[in-house]
Amino acid sequence: MMKVTVSRKAQFNAAHRLYNSAWSDERNDEVFGKCNNPNFHGHNYTLTVSVKGTIDPETGYVMDMKVLKELIHEHVEKPFDHRNLNLDTEEFKTLNPTAENIVVVIWKRLRPNINPELELKVLLHETERNFVEFDGEGV
């Protein structure tokens, strides 16, 4: 059966600090460099959420893009945009907000709201050159 992927792009701006509380300040500086700034630093994140599945013969959609837009807004943009991830979000109070961890958290926030028959993949650009992708493998 044919499968098609539809994608929706979004952006959010957030601050964070990469830091492991079990390590010394020197070790944190060595591993995380300027990303360990105690006063935090920020990124303009670009997010692409892709859903893959068969085309519904009645609607012609894999998924209604308006619904996907609303899900991204509710579960990603509202809780993360213009926030300090370390201080303002429950997930990152105990989880280091690396791009890798952020993309998994976003996937986990979206997955329960999307038809389980559809595949979900999340691509997160932290900068123009640095990006991560997660498709739920291992969850």
Sequence and secondary structure as in RCSB ss.txt:
>XXXX:A:sequence
MMKVTVSRKAQFNAAHRLYNSAWSDERNDEVFGKCNNPNFHGHNYTLTVSVKGTIDPETGYVMDMKVLKELIHEH
VEKPFDHRNLNLDTEEFKTLNPTAENIVVVIWKRLRPNINPELELKVLLHETERNFVEFDGEGV
>XXXX:A:secstr
   EEEEEEEEEEEEE    TTS HHHHHHHHGGGG TT EEEEEEEEEEEEE   TTT  SS HHHHHHHHIII
IIHHHTTEEHHHH SGGGTS   HHHHHHHHHHHHGGGS TTSEEEEEEESSSS EEEE  TT 
